[in-house]
């Protein structure tokens, strides 16, 4: 069992076991509060339940909870899970991050490994299993479903990209700038940026260099 640090609880001013503090966020405040209630009944010190990512990020920056539980469904904008986990890691570099997900696909699996996430809990898991995973995380352990490890062994491909996204990726791989891509494809630079974010999310990469390298590796096979 890890040695717990103590801090003043923002709500009460009383010392609390920082190793047990938990912040929760899932789409919809009712669902977040329901999950928080389950965790409290399991003996965890839940410091906040939130239905949106901005609210969670504010709490993490301000109170630095030991464990942050975030639903992958909060990633409702281009960039997807990779962007969500990056924001959470930036907001709470010392917090242990746990992701709730309906399933684990390749991009999510790679984002989890990229950002050093401590655990993934599938929504199909029994409540008792989920609580046990969180207890393990609080003790400094990691926990991932077998499907995550399987996805990591899969080679990312471009089959899920739209025809337009493939065109953008081809131009990117030739070293062209966003402005050059926009002119050649007769679209705006904002549209190019939108497609690039979707491409990065789909391929599980974080920038144009990684995307171009992945395309080159595929062609070499």
Helices and strands as residue ranges (DSSP letters): E 6-8, E 15-17, G 18-20, E 21-25, H 29-41, E 45-50, H 53-63, E 67-71, G 72-74, H 80-91, E 96-101, H 106-114, E 119-122, H 127-138, H 146-152, H 163-173, H 178-185, H 189-203, H 208-220
